[in-house]
């Protein structure tokens, strides 16, 4: 099972229970926060996720039952399996950064995600835009790295020339290589911008 399908399977509702109030991107965020901190408490996780304590507790139960994290008085930390899953996911999505407003953004908050070696999965960028909007974003720009250049399918064959401000921001923050994809998601708040970028990236992996 791919890491994508595995993580999706962790957030489905139980057969006779209510649907969970969290998404697969909340699970991804937990893994990222644990990876950064080494160990993190439930209260801090709930704060960072902008979820209620009950939803955070249920999500952690799902991750614990799957063998990804362990809980102690010191907080939540990776198991060996959790670290392996995170490393696999991080190899697909190695960069996620906040970017300032530029010619390719649509709102006050903007997050860019780099997706490794998935340029062949991008058509016109519409599927990525639609996924991001469903996650709460205002819109996206989906860029493809090809022959050392960043392209915006159907719009620009050379982002460096046509959108220099956006290109300079991306070049400063990320290191795209040929066949990589960069998705910039824009929203009215930081969480929706981040989850929009992840939702768009999710269509490619």
Helices and strands as residue ranges (DSSP letters): H 3-10, H 24-37, H 42-49, H 53-65, E 69-72, E 75-78, H 80-92, E 95-98, E 109-115, G 119-121, H 126-134, E 139-146, E 149-152, H 159-162, H 164-173, E 181-187, H 190-202
